[in-house]
Amino acid sequence: MALIDLGESFHFNKTAAYGPKVTDIYPSFLLKFHHMAFVVISYLLIVRYGPKLMSGRRPYSLKGIIMVYNLVQVAINGYIVYLTCTRWGIRILGVWKHICEPIGGTAGYSESDELVFVKIIYIYYLTKLLDLLDTVFFILRKKQSQITFLHLFHHSSMVVNMWLSMDLIREQIISVFGLINVIVHAVMYTYYLLAVLGPSVRKYLWWKNYITKMQMAQFVIILSLLAKMRIYNCKSKVLFWPLWSFTVAIYFILFINFYINTYKKSNKNVNQKIKI
């Protein structure tokens, strides 16, 4: 009740609250605050104690399961792209111009439009829960080196951010953020799906580093949108701007660090070996 009261106390206008709440349309399972909190806490406990439980066991292959998982991820993210683009169409190009009302100013405020974009946010939030399985698979395969601070912070904070955005904030621009992100994820999980097929396919996957570049580019775009919203003094709930500006800025910094350490330094080491 306190959370609901807190949410209702923030300033609300048609810009901030687009369409009905997700919980007014879809089953409340996984959508309530205690559901989200339980998932995030369970996730962190699995990360903390999972490797210890696996210490005396052989790593699981999980090749078939991971193939299906990646295929599902590609399908769901692709579906969100399809759903958004078919509903929005060419009007999506007007988002920058209508920064304070990116959906209302381009797609309109009809009931059918509102229901579609609420559906998009609902599915997008569920994909953030599904993404947590990435970490579970790393633990079961005993690839703990992949579970970095970047990995943990990104996965757990996205669940929290999207729940807050879906249930309390309900700002229109979240749909734009989601569209940008699912495009990147559709490409990323396509890469993972192909990589699982083995060395015969993996040798053609030279474009891995471009996925990281796409991830960094999405953060630049999102930060640019947030900056323009601030400059134009767009009305939104108090929590929205600091929440997303802070987390996306942290994502950007962490991904830059990852890119430098993974690709730039490795290329430098290779060049040094060639000179030797």
C-alpha positions, 0 to 999 in steps of 0.5 A, a space after each residue: 500500500 505504501 508503494 501505491 501511495 508513493 506512486 500516486 503522490 508523484 505528478 501525473 499527466 498524460 505524458 507520464 501515465 500512458 494507457 492503463 496499468 499493466 496489472 489492470 489488464 494482465 494477471 498479476 503473477 510476477 507483476 507485484 512488488 513482492 514478486 519482483 523483490 522475490 525474483 531479484 533476491 532469489 537471483 542474488 542468492 543463486 549467484 552467491 551460493 550457486 557456484 558453491 553448490 556446483 563446486 563438487 560437480 561436473 559442469 553441465 553442457 546444456 547445449 540443447 537447452 541453451 539453443 532453445 533458450 536463445 531461439 526463444 529470446 530471438 523470437 520474443 525480442 523479434 516479436 516486440 520489434 514487430 509489434 512496435 513497428 507495425 503499430 508505430 510505423 513511419 511515425 516512430 521517426 517523430 519521437 525526437 521531435 515529440 520528445 515529451 510525448 513520444 507515443 501520444 504525439 506520434 501514434 496518438 491516444 486511442 484506446 487500441 494504441 494504448 492497449 498495444 503499448 501496454 502489451 509491449 511494456 508487459 512482454 518487455 518486462 517479462 524478457 528482463 526476468 527471462 534474461 536472468 537465466 543467462 546467469 543460471 546457465 553460467 553457474 551450471 556450466 561453471 563459467 563463473 568468470 562470465 559473471 562480472 559486476 557488469 553482468 550482475 548489475 545490468 541484469 538485476 537493475 533492469 528488472 528493478 527499473 522496468 518494474 518501477 517503470 511499468 507499475 509506478 512511472 509509466 512514462 511513454 519514452 520507456 517504450 522507445 528505450 525498450 524498442 532500442 534494447 530489443 533490437 540489440 538483444 535480437 541481434 545478440 541472441 542470434 549470435 549466441 544461437 549461432 555460436 552454440 552450433 559449434 566451430 563450423 559456424 563459429 568461424 563466421 561469427 567475426 562480428 561479435 565486437 559489433 554487438 558490444 558497439 551496438 550496446 554502447 550505441 543504444 546507451 548513447 541514444 537513450 542518454 541523448 533522449 533523456 538529455 533532450 527531455 531534461 532540456 525541454 523540461 518534459 513533465 514526468 514522475 520525480 523518479 523517472 529521470 534520475 533513475 534512468 539517467 543514473 543506471 544508463 550512464 553506469 551501463 555505458 561506463 561499464 560497457 566502455 570498460 568491457 570493450 577496452 579490456 576485451 577488444 582493444 587490449 587483446 588486439 594490442 597484445 596480438 600486435 605485440 606478439 606479431 612484432 616479437 
